[in-house]
């Protein structure tokens, strides 16, 4: 029969401790590697941000996003304050009876009304154009499209 002596028990405990230390060191290596990779990617990301901001691109994008958000929220707040029982034009905030009655946003623009397929002006599309030919080019494009 096999007898366990103190020496055998100590030897097995020692081997077990070595195995645990090895496992622990492997785990620490994984944790250390993870931390190194995390720091590396953080540094690389910071470098790209630095170059982006150094040339002004990041600041421009941030300002544009803030302006878009503030412009949209200002429009929403203002449009909520306008009382209109019919249709509120999205670009001019004029209150009109139907969408086709909305004016062009710029005074220099000419409003071209494009009837729907049945020729109904009630559901027409409005195109605001500018130039010497006014609506002639728009009408020409619509005729070519119908052919």
N, C-alpha and C positions, 0 to 999 in steps of 0.2 A: 504494500500500500504506500501511497504517496503521503508523506508527512509535510505539513507546512511548518516551517520554522520562522522565527522572527526575521531571519535574513531574507527568506523568500518573500515574505510580506513586504518588507522594506524595499526590496528590489522591485516588486510589482508596483508599489506605490510610487517609487521613483520614476519608473517607466511611464506610469500614468501621468505624473506631474510633467514630465518632459513632453508627452503628447499634448497635454493641455497648454503648455507654454508654446508649443509649435502652432497649435490651432489659434491660440490667442495672438501670436505674432503675425500669423497669416491674416487674421481678422484686422489687426492693427494696420497691416500693410494695405489691406483693402480700404480701410477708413482713411489712411494717409493718402493713398492714391486718389481716392474720391475728393479729398480736400484739395490736393494739388491740382487736379483737373478743374475743380470748381473755381479755384483762385485764378488758374490760367485763363479760363473762358471769361471770367469777370474782368481780368486785365485786358484781354483782347477786345472785349466789348467796350470797355472804357476808352481804349485807344481809338476805336472807330468813332465813338462819340466825340472824342477830343478833336479828331481831324474834321469831322462833320461840323462841329461848332466853330472850329478855327477858320473855316472857309465861309461861315455864315449860313450854310444850308440848314442846319438844325434850327437856328433861331428863326429863319424865314418860315420854315414849315410850322413851327410852334406858333408864330404870330398869325399865320394864315388860318390855322385850326381855331385859334382863339377868336379871330375876327368872324369866321364862319359861324361858330357857335353863338357868339354874341349877336351877330346879325340875324340869325335864325330866331333866336329867343326874343330879340327886339321886335321882329316882324310878328311873331306869334302873340306877343303881349299887345302890340298895337292893333293887330287884326281882331283880337278879342274885344278891344275897347270900341271898335267901330260898330255902330248898330246898322245892320243891313238885313232886310227881310227877303231879299232876292239873291243875287249872286255877287260875291265880293271878288273883284279882279285880283289875282295873286300878285301881279307886278306893280299895279298902281294903287291898289286898295280902293278903287272906285266901286260904288254900289250901282249895279246895272240890272236890268230885267233878265238878261240872258248872257251867256259867255261871249257870244259873237259881238255884243255891244261894248266889250272892253276896249278902251283906247290903247294905242301903242305906248310903251313906256317912255319913248323919247319923242320929243316934239318934231324932230327931223324925219321920223319914220312915217311911211305911208301904210295904211292898213289895207291889205288885200283880202277879200273874202272869197273863199273857195267853197262853193256849194258841195253838199254830199253827192253820192252817186245818183240819187233821184232828182237832183237839182234843188233840194230843199235848203233854203238859207238859214232856217231855224237851227239846224244841226251843223252848220258850216264850220270849216276850219279857218282860223284867222292867221295870216302870216304878215308880220311887220317887216317891211323892206325899205331900203334906202338907195337912192341912186337916180340916174337920169331917166331911166325907163319905167320907174315906179312899178306898177303891177304887171307890165307887159311881159317881163321875163317869167314871172310866176305863172301867168296864164299860159304862156308858151310851154312851159314845163308840164303843166297839167294836161294840155291838149296832147302832147307827145306821150304822156303816160296812159291816156285813155285809148290811144291807137294801139 
